[in-house]
Amino acid sequence: MRILTLNTHAWIEENQLEKIEQLAHFINEHNFDVIALQEVNQSMQEEALPASEMTYFHEAEENTIVKADNYAYVLRKQLHTEYYWTYIPVHVGFAKYDEGLAILSKTPIKEAFGAYVSDMRDYANFRTRKLLGIKTEVSGKDTWFVNGHYNWWHDEEEPFEPQWKYSLAVMDKYVGSLPAFIMGDFNNAAHIEGEGYSLVTGSGWHDCYELAAQKDDGFTVVKAIAGWENNKQKLRIDFVFSNQEVPVHSSKVVLNGIDSPVVSDHFGVAVEI
């Protein structure tokens, strides 16, 4: 099984259409089973997609409106596989977008949810955060894949710690004892002891990077970016965690300009299990 997670920085990138083509080519080449995308933007003023374009879409929240320029939709149109997919808007992004989360799956989505993990529920406030989860079948067994984009450990209004506690409650409700993976942009660097990464791994979740037989340096942010404006070091803040200690063949940073193009301000993480 191959998993990809990427913070897409959707429609904020220069040469955005070219970068979507590059990402689509990369996905087609590597044949991922599950793809988790964060910062999936769509223009708030864009027209909604017609029902004829929503055949493979699985609604995670009632009355979700997917617009014609939804990044995940535009990307999916260029993929060779007819991925099943879902999307939820989370908050206003960059003053003009519905910013949200998306998951694409090669196998049918049996169940999906969207759930708040922040006390903040103001759609106009970027600190409002949700999880998006799907249940699908992997090697004949139901498995959950959960996608998140969290706030920072020291955020004054919506810090990471209570958001993670909400996340555990949400996953306890939906996931139960089934195998599960949670992935995305955690905005908490792995090297900082006693903060977000320690909280996640200390609550029973296993970092697939640490489990991997083959791995690189793991860094997905290497410069100052939005939310890390003063950053001057390499960071590992994008993760794939498992609720079980599974054998992981490899964890690799991708879309980083080495053997695949840079398509976002984050690099992606590809995990093979």
N, C-alpha and C positions, 0 to 999 in steps of 0.2 A: 504493500500500500504506500502511495506517495501523497504527501500533504504539502501544500504551499500556503504560507501566510505572508501578506504584504499590506503595509499601509500605503495606499495608492497616491495620496496627495492629489486626488482627482480634480481635473480641470484647472489646477493651479500651476501645473508644470508647463514650461515652454515646450513648443512642438508637441502638444498633447496627443494629437491624432497619430503622429508617427510613433510616439511611445506606447500608445495602445496597440498599434500594429506589432511593435517589438515584443510586448508582453504576450500578445496572442500567439505569436510565433514560438515564444519560449514555452508556453503552456502546451501548444500542439506538439512540440518536439519532445517534451518530457512526460506527457500523458498522465497528469496528476489525477488522483482519485477524488480528492477534496481540496477546495481552494477557499481560504478565508481572506476577505478583503476588508480593510478599514478605510475611513475617510472616503467612502463611496458617495460622491456628490451627484446631485441632479439639480438643474436650475429650478428655482421655486416658481418661475413664471412659465415654464415649459408646459406643453400639452401632455396630458396623460396618454399612456399607451393604450391602444384598443385591445379588446379581449382576445383578438386573433393572435396577438403577439405574446400572450401570457400562458400559452399551452403548458410549458414546462415549469411555470412559476408556482411555488407553494407558499401560500399566505401564512406568515408567522404571527401577524397581528391583523385583526379585522380592519377592513376598509383601507388597507395600505394602497397608496397611489404611487405607481411607478411612472416616471416621466420619460419622454422620448429620448432625452440625453442622459439618462441614468448611466453612470460609468460602467456598472456591471453588465447592463443590457448591451451597451455599445461593444464592450469587450467580447461578450458571449457570442455576438453575431459573427465574430471573426474566428471562432473556435471550430475545429473539425468535429468535435464531439458535441452532441446535443445535451449539454449539462442541464440537470435539474437545478433549480436555484431559488433563493429567497433573499429578501431585502427588507430592512426596516429603516426608516428615518429616525434619527436620535435627537438632533438639535440643528439649529441654523449654523451653517458653516460659512465663514468668510463673507458674512453679511448678505449673501445672495443665493446660497444653496441649501437644499435639504441635505445635511450630511448624515450618513448612516453606515450600516454594516451589511455585508452580503456574504453568502456562502454558496458555492457551486459544488455539485456532487454528480459523479458519473452514475451512481445508482439512485433509484427513486427515493425521494424524501417521504418517510412514513409519518413523521410528526415534526412540528417546528414550534418554537416559541420566541417571543421577544419579551424582555423583562427589565424593568428599571433596577439598577444597582446603586443609584445615587439618591440621596434625600431630595436633591434638586429635581424638580419636574417642569421647569420653565423651558419651553422649547427654544426660546430666544437666547438662552444662556448656554455657552459651550461646555459648562461644567456638568450639564445633564448627561448622564451616561446610562447605557443599556447593554445587555447581553443579547446575542442572537444565537439560537441553538437549533440543530437538526438531528433527528434520528434517522439513520439509514443502515443498510446491511453491509457488513464487511466480512467476507469469508463465511457467509451463512449465519453471522451473529449480529444482532442489533447493537449498534454503537452510536454514541452521541458525539457530535462535534460542535463546540461552542466557541463563539467569536466575540472578542471584546476589545475595547479601546478605552483605557482607564486614565484617570487623573494622576497627578504626581503625589508623591509621598507627603510633601510639605505644603500642598495646596491649602490656602487659608480657609476656604469655604467648603471644599469637597475633597478631602484628602483620600489617598488610596486605601488606607486600612479599613474604614467602614464599608467602602465599596467592595472590597474583597470578602468581607463578612456577609454582605448581602449576596454576593456571588455564590458563596458556599450554600446559603439557604435556598437560592434558586436552583442550583444544581442538585441539591438533596431532593427537592420537589420533583424535578423532571427526570434526572438521570438515575437516581437511586443507586442500585448496585451494578448497573450495566457498565461496560467499558466506556471510557470517555476521554476526550482530548479537549483542552481549552487552549486557545491560541490567540495571538494578536499583538497589539502594541500596548504594553503594560506601563510604559513611561516610568519604569523603575529599573535602574541599572543593576545588573547581576553582581557587580563587584562591591556594592555598598552593603556592608554587613548591618543586620538589624533593621532593615527597611523592607520594601515591598517584596523583593525576591526571597528574602529569608522567611517572610510571612507565608508566601505561597508554598514554598518547599517544605516549610515546617507544618503545614496543614495537610500533608499527605499527598501532595502532587509532585510528580517526578518530572524533572526537566529532561526532555528528549535529547537535548544537546549533551548532557552529562551521561546519558545512557548509551549514546551512540558509539559504535565500534570505530567508525571513521568520522572525523570532524575537523573543522578548521578553527579559526580564532573566534568565530561566532559574532563578530561586531557588525551591527546593522545600521548604526549611525556613526559617521566619522567626521562630522563637522557641526557647526552651529546650524540649527534648523528651528522651525516654529515650535515653541514650547521648550526649546533648549538653546535659547539665543546666545547664551554665554559659554556654550560648550566648547572646550578645546581639547577633548580627548575622545578616544574611540569608546563606544558604548554598546553593550548588549542589552537591548530593551524590548526586542521582539522575540517571542518565545512560542514553543509548542510544549505544553505540559500534558502528562498522562496521569490518570488516577490509578493506573496499575504499572508495575515495574516491568514494562514490555521490552523484549529484545529489539533494539533499534540498530538498523544496518548503518545509517549515515545521517548526519545533520550538516547541512551546508548553507553558507550564505550565498545567495544568488542575486542576479540582477544588480550586480555591483561593479560592472565595467571590466571584470576580469575575463570571464568566459561567457558573459551574457551582458546585455546593455543595461545602463542605469535608466530606470523609468520613473523614479520617484525620489523624494528626499530621504526615504528609508530604503535600505536594501531588503530583500525578501529572505525568508528561511524555508528551505526545502528539507523535509524529513522523509526518509524511507524506512518503513517498518516491515 
